[in-house]
Amino acid sequence: MANKRLAKGLDGVSRPWMPRERYMLYSRGFRDGAGIKAMNAECSGLEDYDRGYADGCKARGAATTRFAKEIGYKPSILRAAQ
């Protein structure tokens, strides 16, 4: 794994991220990306968080596009067109 930073133990010494910490980073990133939230400044730049954020954005886009097709709605940025 190529995270830019290492985690720190209770003793303050840097150590590699543990699998559960990597999972939580990814989950937090996914939640933020899917929820259209700004990237968390503390986590941004960490590979697992960034990957989760990108995957969350993609999942949100796919889900909303699929639902729009299902109900026959064509989203438009130009609200004046309606």
N, C-alpha and C positions, 0 to 999 in steps of 0.2 A: 504494500500500500504506500502511496506517495503523498500522505498528508503533509502540508507545509509545516505544521507544528506537531509536537508530541504532547501527550497528556502529562499531567504532573500528579505524582502520588502524594500522600499525606505528608511525606518527608520533604516535599518540594523538588524531588529529583524527577527529571523527564523520563518518560517510559512510553513504549508503543501503546496505541489505543487498544483496548480490549474489545472482543467481538460485541459484547452488549452495549458498549459505548458507541461503537461504529453504527450499530443498529439504531440507537437512539438519535444519533446525528442524522442518519438517513431519514428516519421517521419525522423528525422535526423539520427537515428540509422539505420533505414531501408535503407535509401539512401546510407549511408556509407557501409553497408553490401552488398547491391546489386551492388554497384560500385567498390567493391574490394578495399576499402580504409582502411587505418589503423583506429583503434578506436580512437575517439576524446578523448584526455587526460582529458579534462574538464568534459566530460559526461560519460566516462567509469566508471563503478561501480554503475551507477544509473539504477535501475531496468527497467524502461521504455526504456531507450536508449539501454541497453544490449539486451532486448527482441526484439526491432526493428532491431538491428544489426543481431541477429541470424535469424530472419524471413527474412530479406533481403538476407542473404547468402543462405538460403534454396530456396527462390524464384528464385534467379539467377541460382542456380544449376539445379532446375527443368526446368526452361525455356530453358537453353542452352542444356540440355539433350534432351528435347522434340524436339527442332529445329534440333539437330544433327541426331536424328532418322528420322525426316521428310525428310531430304536431303540425308540420307544414309551415313552419315559420322560417323566414329568411332574415337573419340578423343584418342590420345595417348600421354603420357608424353615423350616417347622416340622418338625424331625427327629423329634419325638415322635409325629407322625402315622403314621410308618412302623411 
